[in-house]
C-alpha cells in the first residue's frame, strides 16, 4: 500500500500542483493509495506516526511529496523502519536529500521510481540531542544538522518574506545570497570543545559546525565525500577565520572545493559532541530546532529502505 504525505505549501505552493499531477498518474494506473495533506508544522509527523501504527501490512510505502523539512517530519514520526519503505517526490527549494540520492526533480520520474522499481537501498539517518534542554530534546535528521552560521541562515530564510517573494519569480537564490551576507556580517564567533568519538579537540573562533548524512546542507556541498549508507556522520567545522575570509570561503562551499583550506576541518565519525561558550541556533534538516550550547549528534544503527533506480 502506498501512503502519500503531501505538503501543499512547499516551494511557495508548488507542492499542491505537483500532487495533483501525481494523483492523476496514480488514478490512471489504478494504483491503490491513501493520502494525507498537511496544514501546519508537525502535521506530517502525526500522519507518519499513524501510518507506523498500521499493523495489517508487512510492507508500507510512505511517500513524501514536499521538501527536506517535510521528510524530516516524516522520519520523526516513523517509529519502526523494519516494514517501511520511504519514497520521495521532491518539491522543496534545495532538495538536498534528492540530490544526494539521485532522485530526479521531475515529479513523474520520481514517482515512477517509487511505483516501478524493484531496487532498494539502505539510507542512514542521524539524531541530534540538545543536552541543555529540559528533556534532552532529540530529533532525527536525514540530510544534516548544524549550529552557528549555517543554522542562522536557515532560520532567517524560513521566516523571510523576501525569500518567498523572490522564489515566486524564480529568484529564490538571490534571497539566500542576501541573507547569507547579512548573517556573515552580524556573526558572533564562539569557542568550542568538540568530542569526536570521545576524543576532545578545541576550536577557537568557530563560525559553524555541521553534521551531515548527505553531501549538502542548505544547498552547500559541505561534505563532498559523504556517503549516505556508511553509518557515519560527515562533519564540517569552520573556525579561526575573519568575516572577510568567510566571504571568500562561501563560493567554494557551493562546489565542495574547501577541503584543503586553512580554518576548515572535515572528517567522519560515529558520534559528535559540541560544547560552545554561548547558545547558538541549531537547525535540523534546515528547520529551526532551538538554541543550545551543548549538543550531541550520532548516526543511527538502523537504516531505512528507499526505492532507487
Buried (B, 14 or more C-beta within 10 A) or exposed (E): BBBBBBBBBBBBBBBBEBBEBBBEBBEEEEEEBEBBBBEEEEBBBBBBBEBBEEEEEEEBBBBBBBBBBBBBBBBBBBEEBEEBBBBBBBBBBBBBBBBBBEBBEEBEEBBBBBBEEEEEBBBBBBBBBBBBBEEEBBBBBBBBBBBBBBBBBBBBBEEBEBBBEBBEEEEBEBBBEBBBEEBBEEBEBBBBBBBBEEEEEEBEBBBBBBBBBBBBBBBBBBBBEBBBEEBBBBBBBBBBBEEEBBBEBBEBBEEBEBEEBEBBBBBBBBBBBBBBEEBBBBBBBBBBBBBBBBBBBBBBEEBBBBBBE
